[in-house]
C-alpha cells in the first residue's frame, strides 16, 4: 500500500511556517517523521493528526477565561514518552473537560526533567532503574522531595523486537542483533525504551558497538517501526502496538509499567484533579479499544503520592 509522504519543505508550505520550525517540531516529538537515507519524510496521516491537535486550542480559548474574564487559562502541558494511549487520553480528556492539553513527546527522561524544572504539568514515563529493576518510582524519589507529586498507573505494556512479517531473519533474542547481516534502528537517548534496551544489552554482556545501526536513532515507536515496514532495517526495539499499527510481527521480551506523573500547583490543581478523575472514570476506560500489547488492569491506580497531595485526591 502506497503511503503519501511529505518533505519538511512541503510541511512548511502547508502550515505557512519556516522549515526550521518544522525540524524543531520533529525534534521535540510533536510532529512524527521517518527517514529514508538522510531524507526526512512526514506521512499524510501524521499531518492530519497534527492539524487536529492544533485546532482544539483555537476553539477553546474564548471560553476558558478566568473568573475575572481578563486572561485565559494556560494549557496543561504533558511531556515525556510517546504512547498511543497517552495521545488518546489527551484528546478524549480535552474534549470531555473542554480543556486545552498540549502534548510534547520528547522521551521519558526529558519529560520527567521538564516536570522537575516546572516546565510541564504532567510527565508520561516508563523508566527502568537498572539497580532495583523497578520502574519510575526510584527516579521520582530522587528528584521530588518538597513538590506536590502524584504518580498514577496508565498501563502495562509489552516491549520487544519489531520485525518484518514472518520474522524472515529469525530474530529471537539480543544476541541476534549482533549478526553482521542484521540492521538495527534505535530509539533516542533518554527514552524509556532506550533505558530498557541498554539494560538488557548490559545484562547479556553485549557491547553496543557490535550492533549495526545502534547509533541510528528515531524519536517515537511508529517512526522506528516504519524502517522495518519499508525494508530499510531488519529490527527495532519497541512496543507491540506499533508493530500492529504497521502490520509487522512482534517478539515479546519484557513487560513494563507506564505511568503519568502529576505535579500540582496552585494554578493547575483543579484542572489536574479533573484530569485524574476522568482518567479513573468508567467513561475513559470504555473509550479504549484495540489494546493489543497493553494491560489496563491497574488503569488509574495511584501508586505513589507525596503528603502534599493527600488532601487533593
Kinemage of the C-alpha trace (Angstrom):
@kinemage 1
@onewidth
@group {chain A} dominant
@subgroup {mainchain}
@vectorlist {calphas} color= white
{ca unk a 1} P 0.000 0.000 0.000
{ca unk a 2} L 1.411 3.401 -1.031
{ca unk a 3} L 1.630 5.933 1.787
{ca unk a 4} L 1.671 9.596 0.855
{ca unk a 5} L 4.595 11.384 2.483
{ca unk a 6} L 5.841 14.975 2.518
{ca unk a 7} L 9.223 16.666 2.858
{ca unk a 8} L 9.852 19.273 5.596
{ca unk a 9} L 9.639 21.925 2.842
{ca unk a 10} L 6.189 20.640 1.887
{ca unk a 11} L 5.019 20.735 5.504
{ca unk a 12} L 6.415 24.250 5.957
{ca unk a 13} L 4.338 25.414 2.981
{ca unk a 14} L 1.202 23.643 4.210
{ca unk a 15} L 1.348 25.318 7.632
{ca unk a 16} L 2.937 28.576 6.418
{ca unk a 17} L 5.866 28.241 8.803
{ca unk a 18} L 9.628 28.055 8.322
{ca unk a 19} L 11.412 24.787 7.564
{ca unk a 20} L 13.436 25.376 10.762
{ca unk a 21} L 10.200 25.310 12.787
{ca unk a 22} L 9.222 22.005 11.147
{ca unk a 23} L 12.551 20.451 12.200
{ca unk a 24} L 12.075 21.797 15.737
{ca unk a 25} L 8.612 20.207 15.912
{ca unk a 26} L 10.121 16.900 14.755
{ca unk a 27} L 12.990 17.170 17.250
{ca unk a 28} L 10.571 17.783 20.134
{ca unk a 29} L 8.448 14.828 19.065
{ca unk a 30} L 5.367 16.961 18.344
{ca unk a 31} L 5.459 16.015 14.664
{ca unk a 32} L 6.343 12.405 13.879
{ca unk a 33} L 8.691 11.759 10.952
{ca unk a 34} L 10.792 8.978 9.469
{ca unk a 35} L 13.981 8.904 7.424
{ca unk a 36} L 14.781 7.406 4.050
{ca unk a 37} L 18.561 7.561 3.886
{ca unk a 38} L 19.325 11.107 5.029
{ca unk a 39} L 15.950 12.478 3.893
{ca unk a 40} L 13.175 13.262 6.379
{ca unk a 41} L 9.568 12.440 5.467
{ca unk a 42} L 6.213 13.046 7.178
{ca unk a 43} L 3.179 10.891 6.419
{ca unk a 44} L -0.152 12.451 5.397
{ca unk a 45} L -1.951 10.866 8.368
{ca unk a 46} L 0.559 12.487 10.734
{ca unk a 47} L -0.078 15.915 9.192
{ca unk a 48} L -3.823 15.429 9.676
{ca unk a 49} L -3.275 14.377 13.306
{ca unk a 50} L -1.114 17.433 13.937
{ca unk a 51} L -3.757 19.701 12.349
{ca unk a 52} L -6.437 18.203 14.589
{ca unk a 53} L -4.346 18.772 17.710
{ca unk a 54} L -3.786 22.387 16.717
{ca unk a 55} L -7.497 23.066 16.175
{ca unk a 56} L -8.611 22.449 19.765
{ca unk a 57} L -6.766 25.341 21.473
{ca unk a 58} L -8.096 27.899 18.998
{ca unk a 59} L -11.691 26.826 19.652
{ca unk a 60} L -11.388 26.733 23.406
{ca unk a 61} L -9.516 29.967 24.174
{ca unk a 62} L -12.531 32.324 24.231
{ca unk a 63} L -14.450 30.035 26.621
{ca unk a 64} L -11.610 29.328 29.049
{ca unk a 65} L -11.441 32.730 30.703
{ca unk a 66} L -10.817 33.102 34.412
{ca unk a 67} L -13.467 34.420 36.781
{ca unk a 68} L -12.202 37.965 36.171
{ca unk a 69} L -12.519 37.467 32.401
{ca unk a 70} L -9.108 39.022 31.826
{ca unk a 71} L -6.945 36.025 30.979
{ca unk a 72} L -7.380 32.548 29.516
{ca unk a 73} L -6.038 29.518 31.334
{ca unk a 74} L -2.680 28.336 30.032
{ca unk a 75} L -2.706 24.848 28.509
{ca unk a 76} L -1.951 21.781 30.572
{ca unk a 77} L 1.495 20.727 29.358
{ca unk a 78} L 2.060 16.978 29.043
{ca unk a 79} L 5.631 15.931 28.248
{ca unk a 80} L 7.512 12.665 28.077
{ca unk a 81} L 7.260 9.339 26.315
{ca unk a 82} L 5.185 8.847 23.204
{ca unk a 83} L 2.371 6.332 23.573
{ca unk a 84} L -0.888 5.752 21.713
{ca unk a 85} L -2.861 5.629 24.984
{ca unk a 86} L -1.372 8.964 26.069
{ca unk a 87} L -2.422 10.504 22.751
{ca unk a 88} L -5.911 9.077 23.211
{ca unk a 89} L -6.157 10.305 26.809
{ca unk a 90} L -5.076 13.855 25.890
{ca unk a 91} L -7.579 14.011 23.021
{ca unk a 92} L -10.519 12.495 24.922
{ca unk a 93} L -9.918 14.445 28.128
{ca unk a 94} L -9.535 17.694 26.189
{ca unk a 95} L -12.941 17.178 24.574
{ca unk a 96} L -14.710 15.846 27.663
{ca unk a 97} L -13.409 18.541 30.034
{ca unk a 98} L -13.242 21.374 27.487
{ca unk a 99} L -9.574 21.733 28.409
{ca unk a 100} L -6.518 22.616 26.364
{ca unk a 101} L -3.860 19.889 26.669
{ca unk a 102} L -0.523 20.384 24.935
{ca unk a 103} L 1.453 17.147 24.462
{ca unk a 104} L 5.175 17.095 23.706
{ca unk a 105} L 6.676 13.651 23.105
{ca unk a 106} L 10.359 14.095 23.925
{ca unk a 107} L 11.216 10.906 25.833
{ca unk a 108} L 10.655 9.742 29.410
{ca unk a 109} L 13.775 11.210 30.996
{ca unk a 110} L 13.485 14.646 29.416
{ca unk a 111} L 9.773 14.738 30.228
{ca unk a 112} L 10.479 13.984 33.884
{ca unk a 113} L 13.206 16.626 33.979
{ca unk a 114} L 10.814 19.177 32.494
{ca unk a 115} L 8.362 18.321 35.271
{ca unk a 116} L 11.151 18.736 37.832
{ca unk a 117} L 12.007 22.159 36.392
{ca unk a 118} L 8.361 23.214 36.451
{ca unk a 119} L 8.156 23.371 32.649
{ca unk a 120} L 5.211 20.992 32.358
{ca unk a 121} L 2.287 19.731 34.468
{ca unk a 122} L 2.270 16.000 33.646
{ca unk a 123} L 5.095 13.650 32.660
{ca unk a 124} L 4.487 10.364 30.817
{ca unk a 125} L 7.255 7.927 31.752
{ca unk a 126} L 8.450 4.307 31.684
{ca unk a 127} L 11.965 4.418 33.133
{ca unk a 128} L 13.638 1.239 34.337
{ca unk a 129} L 16.098 1.647 37.198
{ca unk a 130} L 18.891 -0.855 36.411
{ca unk a 131} L 19.881 -1.295 40.058
{ca unk a 132} L 16.466 -2.144 41.507
{ca unk a 133} L 14.799 -3.309 38.253
{ca unk a 134} L 11.856 -1.144 39.340
{ca unk a 135} L 10.042 1.260 37.068
{ca unk a 136} L 9.662 5.004 37.594
{ca unk a 137} L 9.496 5.356 41.392
{ca unk a 138} L 13.290 5.303 42.017
{ca unk a 139} L 13.589 8.355 39.748
{ca unk a 140} L 10.617 10.054 41.434
{ca unk a 141} L 12.120 9.546 44.898
{ca unk a 142} L 15.430 11.072 43.803
{ca unk a 143} L 14.004 14.159 42.144
{ca unk a 144} L 10.892 15.201 44.035
{ca unk a 145} L 11.083 15.904 47.751
{ca unk a 146} L 9.014 19.004 48.539
{ca unk a 147} L 6.781 19.135 45.441
{ca unk a 148} L 3.138 18.005 45.310
{ca unk a 149} L 3.521 14.867 43.223
{ca unk a 150} L 1.147 12.050 42.349
{ca unk a 151} L 2.042 9.001 40.245
{ca unk a 152} L -0.815 7.140 38.573
{ca unk a 153} L -0.661 3.945 36.536
{ca unk a 154} L -1.748 4.212 32.913
{ca unk a 155} L -0.950 0.738 31.616
{ca unk a 156} L 1.413 -2.188 31.470
{ca unk a 157} L 2.984 -2.539 28.019
{ca unk a 158} L 4.781 -5.238 26.069
{ca unk a 159} L 8.239 -4.323 24.750
{ca unk a 160} L 10.134 -6.485 22.309
{ca unk a 161} L 11.566 -6.882 18.822
{ca unk a 162} L 9.575 -5.404 15.938
{ca unk a 163} L 10.381 -7.377 12.785
{ca unk a 164} L 9.028 -7.936 9.284
{ca unk a 165} L 6.012 -10.183 8.782
{ca unk a 166} L 7.036 -13.791 9.264
{ca unk a 167} L 10.264 -12.757 11.027
{ca unk a 168} L 12.380 -13.720 7.970
{ca unk a 169} L 15.681 -13.083 9.795
{ca unk a 170} L 14.638 -15.268 12.763
{ca unk a 171} L 15.409 -12.580 15.332
{ca unk a 172} L 14.525 -14.054 18.713
{ca unk a 173} L 16.946 -12.660 21.279
{ca unk a 174} L 19.536 -9.914 21.823
{ca unk a 175} L 22.435 -11.968 20.525
{ca unk a 176} L 20.736 -11.947 17.102
{ca unk a 177} L 21.221 -8.171 16.947
{ca unk a 178} L 24.988 -8.686 16.639
{ca unk a 179} L 24.751 -10.711 13.429
{ca unk a 180} L 26.542 -8.951 10.565
{ca unk a 181} L 23.570 -9.079 8.194
{ca unk a 182} L 21.181 -7.504 10.733
{ca unk a 183} L 20.456 -3.766 10.518
{ca unk a 184} L 19.036 -2.222 13.682
{ca unk a 185} L 17.226 1.090 14.270
{ca unk a 186} L 17.388 2.524 17.793
{ca unk a 187} L 15.391 4.953 19.933
{ca unk a 188} L 16.882 8.213 21.151
{ca unk a 189} L 18.883 8.587 24.357
{ca unk a 190} L 16.627 9.427 27.289
{ca unk a 191} L 13.664 7.410 26.046
{ca unk a 192} L 12.329 4.701 28.340
{ca unk a 193} L 12.690 2.163 25.546
{ca unk a 194} L 16.390 3.019 25.215
{ca unk a 195} L 16.809 2.617 29.002
{ca unk a 196} L 15.282 -0.867 28.816
{ca unk a 197} L 17.281 -1.875 25.740
{ca unk a 198} L 20.606 -0.775 27.229
{ca unk a 199} L 19.816 -2.564 30.481
{ca unk a 200} L 19.093 -5.795 28.600
{ca unk a 201} L 22.242 -5.485 26.466
{ca unk a 202} L 24.338 -4.902 29.566
{ca unk a 203} L 22.889 -7.923 31.365
{ca unk a 204} L 23.637 -10.041 28.270
{ca unk a 205} L 27.208 -8.697 28.035
{ca unk a 206} L 26.606 -7.260 24.552
{ca unk a 207} L 28.553 -4.157 23.547
{ca unk a 208} L 26.539 -1.612 21.516
{ca unk a 209} L 29.429 -1.403 19.049
{ca unk a 210} L 28.588 -4.962 17.962
{ca unk a 211} L 25.139 -3.883 16.693
{ca unk a 212} L 24.842 -2.420 13.192
{ca unk a 213} L 22.683 0.689 13.430
{ca unk a 214} L 22.809 1.129 17.218
{ca unk a 215} L 23.701 4.805 16.677
{ca unk a 216} L 20.781 5.420 14.273
{ca unk a 217} L 18.011 6.972 16.379
{ca unk a 218} L 14.328 7.754 15.959
{ca unk a 219} L 12.095 9.712 18.311
{ca unk a 220} L 8.999 7.546 18.576
{ca unk a 221} L 7.853 3.951 18.190
{ca unk a 222} L 5.987 4.433 14.929
{ca unk a 223} L 8.878 6.183 13.194
{ca unk a 224} L 11.288 3.449 14.263
{ca unk a 225} L 8.893 0.695 13.190
{ca unk a 226} L 8.410 2.359 9.790
{ca unk a 227} L 12.038 1.478 8.969
{ca unk a 228} L 11.058 -2.184 9.199
{ca unk a 229} L 7.909 -1.828 7.102
{ca unk a 230} L 9.948 -0.125 4.369
{ca unk a 231} L 12.747 -2.694 4.453
{ca unk a 232} L 15.384 -0.141 5.496
{ca unk a 233} L 16.167 -2.044 8.725
{ca unk a 234} L 15.507 -5.566 9.973
{ca unk a 235} L 14.586 -4.898 13.585
{ca unk a 236} L 13.862 -2.265 16.184
{ca unk a 237} L 13.046 -2.488 19.885
{ca unk a 238} L 9.605 -1.119 20.743
{ca unk a 239} L 6.024 -1.722 21.774
{ca unk a 240} L 3.651 -4.299 20.345
{ca unk a 241} L 1.010 -1.729 19.367
{ca unk a 242} L 3.477 -0.026 16.993
{ca unk a 243} L 4.072 -3.360 15.255
{ca unk a 244} L 0.324 -3.936 14.991
{ca unk a 245} L -0.259 -0.458 13.525
{ca unk a 246} L 2.065 -1.276 10.614
{ca unk a 247} L 1.195 -4.957 10.148
{ca unk a 248} L 4.573 -6.156 11.448
{ca unk a 249} L 5.468 -9.097 13.663
{ca unk a 250} L 6.449 -8.778 17.295
{ca unk a 251} L 8.691 -10.897 19.526
{ca unk a 252} L 7.867 -10.124 23.195
{ca unk a 253} L 10.778 -9.531 25.568
{ca unk a 254} L 9.551 -7.663 28.651
{ca unk a 255} L 6.567 -6.058 30.319
{ca unk a 256} L 6.922 -2.532 31.625
{ca unk a 257} L 4.927 -0.086 33.721
{ca unk a 258} L 3.855 3.143 32.034
{ca unk a 259} L 2.838 5.910 34.447
{ca unk a 260} L 1.657 9.514 34.441
{ca unk a 261} L 3.248 11.867 36.980
{ca unk a 262} L 1.126 14.845 38.033
{ca unk a 263} L 2.757 17.901 39.621
{ca unk a 264} L 0.160 20.042 41.389
{ca unk a 265} L 0.463 23.815 41.733
{ca unk a 266} L -1.987 26.485 42.875
{ca unk a 267} L -2.591 27.319 39.211
{ca unk a 268} L -3.272 23.821 37.890
{ca unk a 269} L -4.575 21.794 40.856
{ca unk a 270} L -8.278 21.965 39.940
{ca unk a 271} L -7.653 21.021 36.313
{ca unk a 272} L -5.251 18.204 37.266
{ca unk a 273} L -7.820 16.909 39.759
{ca unk a 274} L -10.416 16.907 36.976
{ca unk a 275} L -7.993 15.076 34.674
{ca unk a 276} L -7.256 12.458 37.320
{ca unk a 277} L -10.947 11.843 37.907
{ca unk a 278} L -11.524 11.445 34.179
{ca unk a 279} L -8.569 9.039 33.879
{ca unk a 280} L -10.133 6.927 36.646
{ca unk a 281} L -13.642 7.056 35.171
{ca unk a 282} L -15.566 4.239 33.525
{ca unk a 283} L -16.176 6.616 30.620
{ca unk a 284} L -12.484 6.777 29.747
{ca unk a 285} L -11.929 3.052 30.245
{ca unk a 286} L -14.862 2.277 27.961
{ca unk a 287} L -13.343 4.512 25.264
{ca unk a 288} L -10.263 2.298 24.980
{ca unk a 289} L -10.129 -0.082 22.031
{ca unk a 290} L -7.509 -2.079 20.116
{ca unk a 291} L -5.420 -2.677 23.229
{ca unk a 292} L -3.089 -5.318 21.808
{ca unk a 293} L 0.144 -5.165 23.785
{ca unk a 294} L -1.418 -3.361 26.760
{ca unk a 295} L -2.911 -4.341 30.097
{ca unk a 296} L -5.124 -1.696 31.730
{ca unk a 297} L -5.974 -3.753 34.806
{ca unk a 298} L -4.471 -1.058 37.076
{ca unk a 299} L -5.539 1.950 34.993
{ca unk a 300} L -5.998 4.984 37.244
{ca unk a 301} L -4.430 3.386 40.326
{ca unk a 302} L -2.417 5.838 42.418
{ca unk a 303} L 0.917 4.132 43.107
{ca unk a 304} L 2.669 6.996 44.886
{ca unk a 305} L 1.877 10.441 46.257
{ca unk a 306} L 3.622 12.956 48.464
{ca unk a 307} L 1.940 14.143 51.638
{ca unk a 308} L 1.188 17.474 49.960
{ca unk a 309} L -1.270 15.790 47.570
{ca unk a 310} L -3.203 13.710 50.081
{ca unk a 311} L -5.882 16.337 50.602
{ca unk a 312} L -6.339 16.758 46.837
{ca unk a 313} L -7.429 13.221 45.950
